[in-house]
């Protein structure tokens, strides 16, 4: 297991699915190939393969131990989910719970689930199929969800969304069951977990997207969810994916959060980067640059 300790907080990387190729023009249709070629010397082959022009993404969650509690930051895609318009998320059969067990955690041990947002690849393991019903995977966990996202993705509210059919079934099978079980806290403004961890809004990717910030002793880190789908966006922060609900707001949020990370020497932990998966960054002209990839223990 990849593990690091920052101040009084221990972080372990838990991989649901290893790196997989996705068509670049599906993930980043508005980012010219020339931009990728400009950074090709370090993007290839780990993050981008020019032929057949695919970007590489990993499905991972972050296991955080802080203040005596066990916290999961996002829960991945999940098994057996019906995703007719996102086929690479459909009907999976992964060993995610086995990976958690190898990290020393049973589902009953999880105290808190932090949902950085409610896309299907971040809430899938909130539930698992039992007797043909979706039931909470982590029955003792408080599930922290931004009210803005809960209301936006609730199909009863009939919002017209950028994601459209790609979100079909997600709320019903991965959010509603934990809410009906009384396991959700719908937060607004910000939410303090303990003296080292707090959740703050980071809208744009979705209305309720958030980041989890760690401040412990002299160490700093920020779990950024889907503010980054590729390290290219560190160097080119105005480059966004096709999944942002509000592209302009997502760009502004990305610059703000990356600026804080650069100014505070904070480790940036996104949800989908392969390789080391997390890095410290620095300011570089009008943008930013990777300063150092994390060295896992």
Helices and strands as residue ranges (DSSP letters): E 2-6, E 9-23, H 24-27, H 33-38, H 40-43, E 48-49, E 54-66, E 69-73, G 87-89, H 96-102, G 107-109, E 112-114, H 120-123, G 124-126, E 127-130, E 133-136, E 142-146, H 147-153, G 155-157, G 164-167, H 170-170, I 171-175, H 176-180, E 184-187, E 190-192, E 197-201, E 210-216, E 219-225, H 232-235, H 247-263, E 267-270, E 278-284, E 287-293
